Amino acid sequence: KLEGSLPSGLLRKRQLRIGTMCSGTDAPVLVARALERALGSQSGLSFEHAFSAEKDLSKQDFLRANFPDCPYIFMDVCHMGRQKAFDTISCQAQPIPGDLDLLFAGFSCKDLSMMNSYRKTLAEMGTSGSTLRGVLDHVERYRPRIVLLENVWAIAKAN
């Protein structure tokens, strides 16, 4: 049984709020839902999908189709440190939800790829640097309780 292997704080009746940025398929939300099902209603643990942020139009379509309960799909991670950002569901600027328990964030890594002949560093503020800056601006303003960032192996490698 899972109950004995989880910290007592997670077993208290609680709804955890999740936000995702550049996660593509929002796999963290799927994992959270699977965990909720595995623990069952007795655990009192549930998850609320507060928002996603994704610039790629086909990924936005995927998120809308597969996460109909997600209230906001923000268009640009670079704007997530602001008070409002453009939401692709309502097609207007919406307040960015705060009070997140979990933020899962990726960022564009094409500039950092070892396969890219014209690599940029984060300091050069290519797409990789600007999307990471948007994630960090959000974290600074809204202070999610837990932040998990995508691991990009080449981030520390110089040209």
Disulfide bonds with the S-S distance in Angstrom:
none
